[in-house]
Amino acid sequence: MGQGLSSKGASLASTSDVMMVQESLKVLGLYSGQIDGYAGSETYRAVRQYKKQRHMAPSNALTQDFIDHLRDAT
């Protein structure tokens, strides 16, 4: 599944990227939901918590920079 744009023009993470984020955050104990590739409220909560713990800009955005950071960090 490729990247597209949300209704607000923001880029959307691919399903495989969201699954990687969910798996990484689950390993870190921040995400307890299913690894389903759907970025729902639980995924966004875990992303915000991860960013807060690491003194990153507080958002739940799944930007390519964040995805690359998480991939490199785990």
mmCIF file as gemmi writes it, N, C-alpha and C atoms, coordinates in Angstrom:
data_model
loop_
_atom_site.group_PDB
_atom_site.id
_atom_site.type_symbol
_atom_site.label_atom_id
_atom_site.label_alt_id
_atom_site.label_comp_id
_atom_site.label_asym_id
_atom_site.label_entity_id
_atom_site.label_seq_id
_atom_site.pdbx_PDB_ins_code
_atom_site.Cartn_x
_atom_site.Cartn_y
_atom_site.Cartn_z
_atom_site.occupancy
_atom_site.B_iso_or_equiv
_atom_site.pdbx_formal_charge
_atom_site.auth_seq_id
_atom_site.auth_asym_id
_atom_site.pdbx_PDB_model_num
ATOM 1 N N . MET Axp A 1 ? 0.846 -1.168 0 1 0 ? 1 A 1
ATOM 2 C CA . MET Axp A 1 ? 0 0 0 1 0 ? 1 A 1
ATOM 3 C C . MET Axp A 1 ? 0.893 1.233 0 1 0 ? 1 A 1
ATOM 4 N N . GLY Axp A 2 ? 0.733 2.112 -0.927 1 0 ? 2 A 1
ATOM 5 C CA . GLY Axp A 2 ? 1.575 3.285 -1.031 1 0 ? 2 A 1
ATOM 6 C C . GLY Axp A 2 ? 1.089 4.412 -0.146 1 0 ? 2 A 1
ATOM 7 N N . GLN Axp A 3 ? 1.869 5.478 -0.134 1 0 ? 3 A 1
ATOM 8 C CA . GLN Axp A 3 ? 1.483 6.623 0.663 1 0 ? 3 A 1
ATOM 9 C C . GLN Axp A 3 ? 0.507 7.484 -0.112 1 0 ? 3 A 1
ATOM 10 N N . GLY Axp A 4 ? -0.418 8.057 0.584 1 0 ? 4 A 1
ATOM 11 C CA . GLY Axp A 4 ? -1.382 8.964 -0.01 1 0 ? 4 A 1
ATOM 12 C C . GLY Axp A 4 ? -1.473 10.199 0.852 1 0 ? 4 A 1
ATOM 13 N N . LEU Axp A 5 ? -2.556 10.922 0.688 1 0 ? 5 A 1
ATOM 14 C CA . LEU Axp A 5 ? -2.774 12.122 1.483 1 0 ? 5 A 1
ATOM 15 C C . LEU Axp A 5 ? -4.08 12.008 2.234 1 0 ? 5 A 1
ATOM 16 N N . SER Axp A 6 ? -4.085 12.497 3.453 1 0 ? 6 A 1
ATOM 17 C CA . SER Axp A 6 ? -5.329 12.538 4.209 1 0 ? 6 A 1
ATOM 18 C C . SER Axp A 6 ? -6.202 13.657 3.658 1 0 ? 6 A 1
ATOM 19 N N . SER Axp A 7 ? -7.398 13.758 4.175 1 0 ? 7 A 1
ATOM 20 C CA . SER Axp A 7 ? -8.305 14.805 3.718 1 0 ? 7 A 1
ATOM 21 C C . SER Axp A 7 ? -7.783 16.201 4.034 1 0 ? 7 A 1
ATOM 22 N N . LYS Axp A 8 ? -6.817 16.296 4.945 1 0 ? 8 A 1
ATOM 23 C CA . LYS Axp A 8 ? -6.226 17.591 5.303 1 0 ? 8 A 1
ATOM 24 C C . LYS Axp A 8 ? -4.897 17.818 4.584 1 0 ? 8 A 1
ATOM 25 N N . GLY Axp A 9 ? -4.521 16.921 3.679 1 0 ? 9 A 1
ATOM 26 C CA . GLY Axp A 9 ? -3.304 17.094 2.903 1 0 ? 9 A 1
ATOM 27 C C . GLY Axp A 9 ? -2.049 16.543 3.538 1 0 ? 9 A 1
ATOM 28 N N . ALA Axp A 10 ? -2.166 15.911 4.694 1 0 ? 10 A 1
ATOM 29 C CA . ALA Axp A 10 ? -0.996 15.327 5.35 1 0 ? 10 A 1
ATOM 30 C C . ALA Axp A 10 ? -0.698 13.963 4.749 1 0 ? 10 A 1
ATOM 31 N N . SER Axp A 11 ? 0.578 13.638 4.664 1 0 ? 11 A 1
ATOM 32 C CA . SER Axp A 11 ? 0.929 12.33 4.112 1 0 ? 11 A 1
ATOM 33 C C . SER Axp A 11 ? 0.522 11.232 5.08 1 0 ? 11 A 1
ATOM 34 N N . LEU Axp A 12 ? 0.132 10.112 4.537 1 0 ? 12 A 1
ATOM 35 C CA . LEU Axp A 12 ? -0.28 8.965 5.334 1 0 ? 12 A 1
ATOM 36 C C . LEU Axp A 12 ? 0.819 7.912 5.314 1 0 ? 12 A 1
ATOM 37 N N . ALA Axp A 13 ? 1.088 7.329 6.458 1 0 ? 13 A 1
ATOM 38 C CA . ALA Axp A 13 ? 2.064 6.256 6.53 1 0 ? 13 A 1
ATOM 39 C C . ALA Axp A 13 ? 1.468 5.011 5.885 1 0 ? 13 A 1
ATOM 40 N N . SER Axp A 14 ? 2.317 4.225 5.267 1 0 ? 14 A 1
ATOM 41 C CA . SER Axp A 14 ? 1.847 2.978 4.66 1 0 ? 14 A 1
ATOM 42 C C . SER Axp A 14 ? 1.452 1.99 5.754 1 0 ? 14 A 1
ATOM 43 N N . THR Axp A 15 ? 0.675 1.02 5.392 1 0 ? 15 A 1
ATOM 44 C CA . THR Axp A 15 ? 0.251 -0.01 6.337 1 0 ? 15 A 1
ATOM 45 C C . THR Axp A 15 ? 1.455 -0.705 6.947 1 0 ? 15 A 1
ATOM 46 N N . SER Axp A 16 ? 2.459 -1.024 6.14 1 0 ? 16 A 1
ATOM 47 C CA . SER Axp A 16 ? 3.642 -1.711 6.67 1 0 ? 16 A 1
ATOM 48 C C . SER Axp A 16 ? 4.415 -0.807 7.624 1 0 ? 16 A 1
ATOM 49 N N . ASP Axp A 17 ? 4.471 0.502 7.353 1 0 ? 17 A 1
ATOM 50 C CA . ASP Axp A 17 ? 5.14 1.42 8.274 1 0 ? 17 A 1
ATOM 51 C C . ASP Axp A 17 ? 4.389 1.503 9.598 1 0 ? 17 A 1
ATOM 52 N N . VAL Axp A 18 ? 3.063 1.568 9.55 1 0 ? 18 A 1
ATOM 53 C CA . VAL Axp A 18 ? 2.268 1.623 10.777 1 0 ? 18 A 1
ATOM 54 C C . VAL Axp A 18 ? 2.462 0.333 11.575 1 0 ? 18 A 1
ATOM 55 N N . MET Axp A 19 ? 2.523 -0.796 10.906 1 0 ? 19 A 1
ATOM 56 C CA . MET Axp A 19 ? 2.756 -2.068 11.603 1 0 ? 19 A 1
ATOM 57 C C . MET Axp A 19 ? 4.123 -2.068 12.278 1 0 ? 19 A 1
ATOM 58 N N . MET Axp A 20 ? 5.144 -1.52 11.608 1 0 ? 20 A 1
ATOM 59 C CA . MET Axp A 20 ? 6.483 -1.442 12.195 1 0 ? 20 A 1
ATOM 60 C C . MET Axp A 20 ? 6.453 -0.539 13.43 1 0 ? 20 A 1
ATOM 61 N N . VAL Axp A 21 ? 5.76 0.593 13.335 1 0 ? 21 A 1
ATOM 62 C CA . VAL Axp A 21 ? 5.639 1.507 14.47 1 0 ? 21 A 1
ATOM 63 C C . VAL Axp A 21 ? 4.936 0.802 15.631 1 0 ? 21 A 1
ATOM 64 N N . GLN Axp A 22 ? 3.838 0.125 15.352 1 0 ? 22 A 1
ATOM 65 C CA . GLN Axp A 22 ? 3.1 -0.581 16.398 1 0 ? 22 A 1
ATOM 66 C C . GLN Axp A 22 ? 3.959 -1.658 17.053 1 0 ? 22 A 1
ATOM 67 N N . GLU Axp A 23 ? 4.656 -2.431 16.256 1 0 ? 23 A 1
ATOM 68 C CA . GLU Axp A 23 ? 5.508 -3.497 16.797 1 0 ? 23 A 1
ATOM 69 C C . GLU Axp A 23 ? 6.628 -2.911 17.651 1 0 ? 23 A 1
ATOM 70 N N . SER Axp A 24 ? 7.266 -1.863 17.165 1 0 ? 24 A 1
ATOM 71 C CA . SER Axp A 24 ? 8.361 -1.234 17.92 1 0 ? 24 A 1
ATOM 72 C C . SER Axp A 24 ? 7.86 -0.679 19.245 1 0 ? 24 A 1
ATOM 73 N N . LEU Axp A 25 ? 6.725 0.003 19.206 1 0 ? 25 A 1
ATOM 74 C CA . LEU Axp A 25 ? 6.186 0.583 20.431 1 0 ? 25 A 1
ATOM 75 C C . LEU Axp A 25 ? 5.681 -0.494 21.382 1 0 ? 25 A 1
ATOM 76 N N . LYS Axp A 26 ? 5.232 -1.606 20.845 1 0 ? 26 A 1
ATOM 77 C CA . LYS Axp A 26 ? 4.801 -2.736 21.689 1 0 ? 26 A 1
ATOM 78 C C . LYS Axp A 26 ? 6.005 -3.323 22.419 1 0 ? 26 A 1
ATOM 79 N N . VAL Axp A 27 ? 7.108 -3.503 21.701 1 0 ? 27 A 1
ATOM 80 C CA . VAL Axp A 27 ? 8.335 -4.028 22.315 1 0 ? 27 A 1
ATOM 81 C C . VAL Axp A 27 ? 8.804 -3.102 23.443 1 0 ? 27 A 1
ATOM 82 N N . LEU Axp A 28 ? 8.619 -1.801 23.255 1 0 ? 28 A 1
ATOM 83 C CA . LEU Axp A 28 ? 9.027 -0.811 24.258 1 0 ? 28 A 1
ATOM 84 C C . LEU Axp A 28 ? 8.013 -0.669 25.395 1 0 ? 28 A 1
ATOM 85 N N . GLY Axp A 29 ? 6.898 -1.397 25.304 1 0 ? 29 A 1
ATOM 86 C CA . GLY Axp A 29 ? 5.889 -1.367 26.353 1 0 ? 29 A 1
ATOM 87 C C . GLY Axp A 29 ? 4.955 -0.169 26.302 1 0 ? 29 A 1
ATOM 88 N N . LEU Axp A 30 ? 4.913 0.515 25.168 1 0 ? 30 A 1
ATOM 89 C CA . LEU Axp A 30 ? 4.07 1.705 25.044 1 0 ? 30 A 1
ATOM 90 C C . LEU Axp A 30 ? 2.761 1.442 24.307 1 0 ? 30 A 1
ATOM 91 N N . TYR Axp A 31 ? 2.671 0.321 23.621 1 0 ? 31 A 1
ATOM 92 C CA . TYR Axp A 31 ? 1.49 0.003 22.811 1 0 ? 31 A 1
ATOM 93 C C . TYR Axp A 31 ? 1.029 -1.392 23.166 1 0 ? 31 A 1
ATOM 94 N N . SER Axp A 32 ? -0.267 -1.535 23.423 1 0 ? 32 A 1
ATOM 95 C CA . SER Axp A 32 ? -0.779 -2.854 23.802 1 0 ? 32 A 1
ATOM 96 C C . SER Axp A 32 ? -1.863 -3.362 22.856 1 0 ? 32 A 1
ATOM 97 N N . GLY Axp A 33 ? -2.088 -2.639 21.768 1 0 ? 33 A 1
ATOM 98 C CA . GLY Axp A 33 ? -3.119 -3.037 20.817 1 0 ? 33 A 1
ATOM 99 C C . GLY Axp A 33 ? -2.631 -4.083 19.833 1 0 ? 33 A 1
ATOM 100 N N . GLN Axp A 34 ? -3.463 -4.359 18.864 1 0 ? 34 A 1
ATOM 101 C CA . GLN Axp A 34 ? -3.122 -5.317 17.818 1 0 ? 34 A 1
ATOM 102 C C . GLN Axp A 34 ? -2.165 -4.684 16.813 1 0 ? 34 A 1
ATOM 103 N N . ILE Axp A 35 ? -1.315 -5.522 16.239 1 0 ? 35 A 1
ATOM 104 C CA . ILE Axp A 35 ? -0.425 -5.087 15.162 1 0 ? 35 A 1
ATOM 105 C C . ILE Axp A 35 ? -1.233 -5.273 13.874 1 0 ? 35 A 1
ATOM 106 N N . ASP Axp A 36 ? -1.958 -4.219 13.501 1 0 ? 36 A 1
ATOM 107 C CA . ASP Axp A 36 ? -2.89 -4.353 12.385 1 0 ? 36 A 1
ATOM 108 C C . ASP Axp A 36 ? -2.659 -3.347 11.257 1 0 ? 36 A 1
ATOM 109 N N . GLY Axp A 37 ? -1.695 -2.453 11.436 1 0 ? 37 A 1
ATOM 110 C CA . GLY Axp A 37 ? -1.412 -1.477 10.386 1 0 ? 37 A 1
ATOM 111 C C . GLY Axp A 37 ? -2.386 -0.325 10.334 1 0 ? 37 A 1
ATOM 112 N N . TYR Axp A 38 ? -3.318 -0.28 11.282 1 0 ? 38 A 1
ATOM 113 C CA . TYR Axp A 38 ? -4.297 0.805 11.344 1 0 ? 38 A 1
ATOM 114 C C . TYR Axp A 38 ? -3.884 1.766 12.448 1 0 ? 38 A 1
ATOM 115 N N . ALA Axp A 39 ? -3.613 2.999 12.097 1 0 ? 39 A 1
ATOM 116 C CA . ALA Axp A 39 ? -3.18 3.996 13.075 1 0 ? 39 A 1
ATOM 117 C C . ALA Axp A 39 ? -4.397 4.614 13.749 1 0 ? 39 A 1
ATOM 118 N N . GLY Axp A 40 ? -4.848 3.958 14.792 1 0 ? 40 A 1
ATOM 119 C CA . GLY Axp A 40 ? -5.993 4.449 15.546 1 0 ? 40 A 1
ATOM 120 C C . GLY Axp A 40 ? -5.549 5.186 16.799 1 0 ? 40 A 1
ATOM 121 N N . SER Axp A 41 ? -6.489 5.459 17.674 1 0 ? 41 A 1
ATOM 122 C CA . SER Axp A 41 ? -6.22 6.27 18.862 1 0 ? 41 A 1
ATOM 123 C C . SER Axp A 41 ? -5.154 5.661 19.768 1 0 ? 41 A 1
ATOM 124 N N . GLU Axp A 42 ? -5.127 4.348 19.89 1 0 ? 42 A 1
ATOM 125 C CA . GLU Axp A 42 ? -4.123 3.707 20.746 1 0 ? 42 A 1
ATOM 126 C C . GLU Axp A 42 ? -2.712 3.852 20.156 1 0 ? 42 A 1
ATOM 127 N N . THR Axp A 43 ? -2.615 3.758 18.841 1 0 ? 43 A 1
ATOM 128 C CA . THR Axp A 43 ? -1.321 3.963 18.18 1 0 ? 43 A 1
ATOM 129 C C . THR Axp A 43 ? -0.856 5.399 18.392 1 0 ? 43 A 1
ATOM 130 N N . TYR Axp A 44 ? -1.754 6.349 18.172 1 0 ? 44 A 1
ATOM 131 C CA . TYR Axp A 44 ? -1.386 7.756 18.335 1 0 ? 44 A 1
ATOM 132 C C . TYR Axp A 44 ? -1.001 8.084 19.778 1 0 ? 44 A 1
ATOM 133 N N . ARG Axp A 45 ? -1.697 7.489 20.736 1 0 ? 45 A 1
ATOM 134 C CA . ARG Axp A 45 ? -1.363 7.704 22.143 1 0 ? 45 A 1
ATOM 135 C C . ARG Axp A 45 ? 0.051 7.211 22.424 1 0 ? 45 A 1
ATOM 136 N N . ALA Axp A 46 ? 0.392 6.042 21.896 1 0 ? 46 A 1
ATOM 137 C CA . ALA Axp A 46 ? 1.718 5.479 22.112 1 0 ? 46 A 1
ATOM 138 C C . ALA Axp A 46 ? 2.803 6.321 21.437 1 0 ? 46 A 1
ATOM 139 N N . VAL Axp A 47 ? 2.506 6.844 20.25 1 0 ? 47 A 1
ATOM 140 C CA . VAL Axp A 47 ? 3.469 7.706 19.552 1 0 ? 47 A 1
ATOM 141 C C . VAL Axp A 47 ? 3.726 8.964 20.374 1 0 ? 47 A 1
ATOM 142 N N . ARG Axp A 48 ? 2.663 9.59 20.886 1 0 ? 48 A 1
ATOM 143 C CA . ARG Axp A 48 ? 2.826 10.792 21.716 1 0 ? 48 A 1
ATOM 144 C C . ARG Axp A 48 ? 3.647 10.485 22.959 1 0 ? 48 A 1
ATOM 145 N N . GLN Axp A 49 ? 3.374 9.336 23.579 1 0 ? 49 A 1
ATOM 146 C CA . GLN Axp A 49 ? 4.095 8.957 24.792 1 0 ? 49 A 1
ATOM 147 C C . GLN Axp A 49 ? 5.577 8.734 24.476 1 0 ? 49 A 1
ATOM 148 N N . TYR Axp A 50 ? 5.872 8.051 23.382 1 0 ? 50 A 1
ATOM 149 C CA . TYR Axp A 50 ? 7.255 7.818 22.969 1 0 ? 50 A 1
ATOM 150 C C . TYR Axp A 50 ? 7.974 9.153 22.766 1 0 ? 50 A 1
ATOM 151 N N . LYS Axp A 51 ? 7.342 10.058 22.029 1 0 ? 51 A 1
ATOM 152 C CA . LYS Axp A 51 ? 7.963 11.355 21.743 1 0 ? 51 A 1
ATOM 153 C C . LYS Axp A 51 ? 8.175 12.158 23.026 1 0 ? 51 A 1
ATOM 154 N N . LYS Axp A 52 ? 7.209 12.12 23.925 1 0 ? 52 A 1
ATOM 155 C CA . LYS Axp A 52 ? 7.329 12.845 25.19 1 0 ? 52 A 1
ATOM 156 C C . LYS Axp A 52 ? 8.505 12.308 25.998 1 0 ? 52 A 1
ATOM 157 N N . GLN Axp A 53 ? 8.651 10.987 26.091 1 0 ? 53 A 1
ATOM 158 C CA . GLN Axp A 53 ? 9.736 10.379 26.847 1 0 ? 53 A 1
ATOM 159 C C . GLN Axp A 53 ? 11.106 10.751 26.29 1 0 ? 53 A 1
ATOM 160 N N . ARG Axp A 54 ? 11.17 11.019 24.997 1 0 ? 54 A 1
ATOM 161 C CA . ARG Axp A 54 ? 12.437 11.324 24.342 1 0 ? 54 A 1
ATOM 162 C C . ARG Axp A 54 ? 12.601 12.805 24.025 1 0 ? 54 A 1
ATOM 163 N N . HIS Axp A 55 ? 11.762 13.622 24.637 1 0 ? 55 A 1
ATOM 164 C CA . HIS Axp A 55 ? 11.833 15.079 24.492 1 0 ? 55 A 1
ATOM 165 C C . HIS Axp A 55 ? 11.781 15.529 23.038 1 0 ? 55 A 1
ATOM 166 N N . MET Axp A 56 ? 10.944 14.862 22.274 1 0 ? 56 A 1
ATOM 167 C CA . MET Axp A 56 ? 10.698 15.223 20.881 1 0 ? 56 A 1
ATOM 168 C C . MET Axp A 56 ? 9.471 16.127 20.836 1 0 ? 56 A 1
ATOM 169 N N . ALA Axp A 57 ? 9.267 16.8 19.72 1 0 ? 57 A 1
ATOM 170 C CA . ALA Axp A 57 ? 8.084 17.653 19.559 1 0 ? 57 A 1
ATOM 171 C C . ALA Axp A 57 ? 6.828 16.833 19.84 1 0 ? 57 A 1
ATOM 172 N N . PRO Axp A 58 ? 5.954 17.326 20.72 1 0 ? 58 A 1
ATOM 173 C CA . PRO Axp A 58 ? 4.778 16.555 21.115 1 0 ? 58 A 1
ATOM 174 C C . PRO Axp A 58 ? 3.7 16.534 20.032 1 0 ? 58 A 1
ATOM 175 N N . SER Axp A 59 ? 3.628 15.431 19.348 1 0 ? 59 A 1
ATOM 176 C CA . SER Axp A 59 ? 2.577 15.23 18.346 1 0 ? 59 A 1
ATOM 177 C C . SER Axp A 59 ? 2.395 13.733 18.162 1 0 ? 59 A 1
ATOM 178 N N . ASN Axp A 60 ? 1.327 13.381 17.477 1 0 ? 60 A 1
ATOM 179 C CA . ASN Axp A 60 ? 1.117 11.973 17.168 1 0 ? 60 A 1
ATOM 180 C C . ASN Axp A 60 ? 1.341 11.715 15.686 1 0 ? 60 A 1
ATOM 181 N N . ALA Axp A 61 ? 1.982 12.649 15.003 1 0 ? 61 A 1
ATOM 182 C CA . ALA Axp A 61 ? 2.199 12.537 13.559 1 0 ? 61 A 1
ATOM 183 C C . ALA Axp A 61 ? 3.132 11.373 13.223 1 0 ? 61 A 1
ATOM 184 N N . LEU Axp A 62 ? 2.713 10.597 12.25 1 0 ? 62 A 1
ATOM 185 C CA . LEU Axp A 62 ? 3.538 9.49 11.756 1 0 ? 62 A 1
ATOM 186 C C . LEU Axp A 62 ? 4.26 9.964 10.492 1 0 ? 62 A 1
ATOM 187 N N . THR Axp A 63 ? 5.176 10.904 10.687 1 0 ? 63 A 1
ATOM 188 C CA . THR Axp A 63 ? 5.935 11.436 9.556 1 0 ? 63 A 1
ATOM 189 C C . THR Axp A 63 ? 7.01 10.438 9.145 1 0 ? 63 A 1
ATOM 190 N N . GLN Axp A 64 ? 7.522 10.596 7.938 1 0 ? 64 A 1
ATOM 191 C CA . GLN Axp A 64 ? 8.59 9.708 7.487 1 0 ? 64 A 1
ATOM 192 C C . GLN Axp A 64 ? 9.822 9.857 8.373 1 0 ? 64 A 1
ATOM 193 N N . ASP Axp A 65 ? 10.104 11.072 8.842 1 0 ? 65 A 1
ATOM 194 C CA . ASP Axp A 65 ? 11.241 11.276 9.75 1 0 ? 65 A 1
ATOM 195 C C . ASP Axp A 65 ? 11.063 10.482 11.037 1 0 ? 65 A 1
ATOM 196 N N . PHE Axp A 66 ? 9.852 10.491 11.597 1 0 ? 66 A 1
ATOM 197 C CA . PHE Axp A 66 ? 9.603 9.732 12.819 1 0 ? 66 A 1
ATOM 198 C C . PHE Axp A 66 ? 9.716 8.233 12.557 1 0 ? 66 A 1
ATOM 199 N N . ILE Axp A 67 ? 9.147 7.774 11.475 1 0 ? 67 A 1
ATOM 200 C CA . ILE Axp A 67 ? 9.218 6.348 11.134 1 0 ? 67 A 1
ATOM 201 C C . ILE Axp A 67 ? 10.663 5.915 10.969 1 0 ? 67 A 1
ATOM 202 N N . ASP Axp A 68 ? 11.458 6.722 10.27 1 0 ? 68 A 1
ATOM 203 C CA . ASP Axp A 68 ? 12.883 6.407 10.094 1 0 ? 68 A 1
ATOM 204 C C . ASP Axp A 68 ? 13.605 6.414 11.433 1 0 ? 68 A 1
ATOM 205 N N . HIS Axp A 69 ? 13.289 7.383 12.304 1 0 ? 69 A 1
ATOM 206 C CA . HIS Axp A 69 ? 13.892 7.452 13.638 1 0 ? 69 A 1
ATOM 207 C C . HIS Axp A 69 ? 13.598 6.175 14.422 1 0 ? 69 A 1
ATOM 208 N N . LEU Axp A 70 ? 12.337 5.782 14.441 1 0 ? 70 A 1
ATOM 209 C CA . LEU Axp A 70 ? 11.94 4.599 15.206 1 0 ? 70 A 1
ATOM 210 C C . LEU Axp A 70 ? 12.58 3.344 14.628 1 0 ? 70 A 1
ATOM 211 N N . ARG Axp A 71 ? 12.652 3.26 13.326 1 0 ? 71 A 1
ATOM 212 C CA . ARG Axp A 71 ? 13.291 2.103 12.68 1 0 ? 71 A 1
ATOM 213 C C . ARG Axp A 71 ? 14.764 2.012 13.101 1 0 ? 71 A 1
ATOM 214 N N . ASP Axp A 72 ? 15.453 3.148 13.138 1 0 ? 72 A 1
ATOM 215 C CA . ASP Axp A 72 ? 16.863 3.165 13.509 1 0 ? 72 A 1
ATOM 216 C C . ASP Axp A 72 ? 17.063 2.928 15.016 1 0 ? 72 A 1
ATOM 217 N N . ALA Axp A 73 ? 16.097 3.372 15.828 1 0 ? 73 A 1
ATOM 218 C CA . ALA Axp A 73 ? 16.237 3.308 17.28 1 0 ? 73 A 1
ATOM 219 C C . ALA Axp A 73 ? 15.911 1.928 17.863 1 0 ? 73 A 1
ATOM 220 N N . THR Axp A 74 ? 15.197 1.099 17.098 1 0 ? 74 A 1
ATOM 221 C CA . THR Axp A 74 ? 14.797 -0.204 17.653 1 0 ? 74 A 1
ATOM 222 C C . THR Axp A 74 ? 15.393 -1.338 16.871 1 0 ? 74 A 1
